[in-house]
Amino acid sequence: MSISPSLREVLARRIAGEIILSSKPGSTMRKWRELFAVSQITLSETMGLLSSGVISDYESGRRKSPGAKFIRRFVLSLLHIDEAKGSRFIREFAKLTSSPSMAVVDLREFPIPVRVEYLCRAIGGEVVAVKDKYVKEVNGYTVIDSTKAVEAYSGLDYAQLFGATTERALVFTNIEAGSLPMMIVRVSSLKPRIVVFHKTPPDAEAIRIAEYEQIPLIYSTSPTLEQLVKSLRKLYRIALRIKLGKKRVRPPPKISA
């Protein structure tokens, strides 16, 4: 079973995101290191650190939370070590996520809650249903190929669309029927904070389901899937800079066709 770059990226994002969002990042780092069965010494050598004491200090809480660059080196080093051993852990991860990953285009947890108005501005979105329900923020997003989701998922698999939290935006692309995404949401026991239709306007049935479920429905006119994902990732980077105490940046500009 070959390891695709996209699967490696999904796993890397999951590990890094969990560390950043954790109230005890050092403990989370230790958890992942032990899951990969890597010693502090081996990991330190792969990362190019002068001493394994650096890893030990982070894991024990003696050092403050690591920065984004350190976390990136940490995660990539774990993956590199596993690949050198034949990708044992990555293969196990692939078995658990191979089917859902077919439908998930992008999935991220925001480092801090992001205002829905900023998300709409980034993706050229307009609320078209449940306008009277005020949803201030979302904590993450999942971009989903709706056609592949129908083909790849059984009922229980839908839970994997939600990542670490249901307080997120489910962004549906490649919509063949204007009500299909809302039908997926309707049959799921978990409900997102908002639903986004990309490029295909919601039909009357989709709006009816959204009103019934009381989930705001947004229509995005972002020109392409690539532009949509790029805009969402930019929003993620802005949130990450604020989380890490960088200079506060302006919200993303309104998208242009």
C-alpha positions, 0 to 999 in steps of 0.5 A: 500500500503506497503512501500518498502525499495527501494522506501524509499531509492530512496526518501532519495537519491533524497532529500539528493542529492538536498540539496547537489547540491543546491546553497542554501542548507538551503532553500532546507532543508526548502522546504523538511521540509515543504513538509513533514509538520514537524515543526522545533521543531519536527524535531530537537527532532527527530534528537537529537539536543539540540535546534531547532535553529540549523535547523533555522540557516541552513534554514536562511543561518546563518550557513554554508552548513551542512555536509554529516552526518547532511544531512543524519540525517535530511533526515532519520528523515523526513522519520521516522516522516512521517512513524510514521504518516502512511507514507502519503508523502512517499505514495504520492511519490510512486504514482508518481514514482511506474512505473518508479522505476520498471526499474530504478536500480540506479539513482544518481546526481554526487556532481561535474562533473565526467570525462567520462574517469574515468567513463569508467575506473570504469565500464570497458567501451570502446567507440564503437561509435561516438569516434570523439565527445569529451565529457569531463564530466557527471553530473550523471547516471541512471542504467536502466533495458532495458527490464522493461523500455519497459514494464513500460514506456509510451513515456512521462515517459522516461523523468524520466530516466534523474533525475535532468539533461540530462547531464548524462550517461544512463547505460542499463542492461539486454539487450535482443536486441543489438539495443533496448536501442538506440531505446529508446533514439531515440524516447525520446525528451531528450538526454543523454550525453553518453549511456552505454551498459552493458554486451551485445555488441551494434549491427550495428543498435545501432551504426547507431542510436548513430552516427545519434544522435551523442551520444557517445556509450560505451560498459561496460564489468563489470562482474555483475550488482552488480559490475557495480552499486558498481563501479558507487556508488564508483565513486559517493562517490569519487566525494562527498569527493572532493565536501566536501573538503576532501583529494583528492583521486585517480580515481577508478582503472580499473575494473578486470573481 
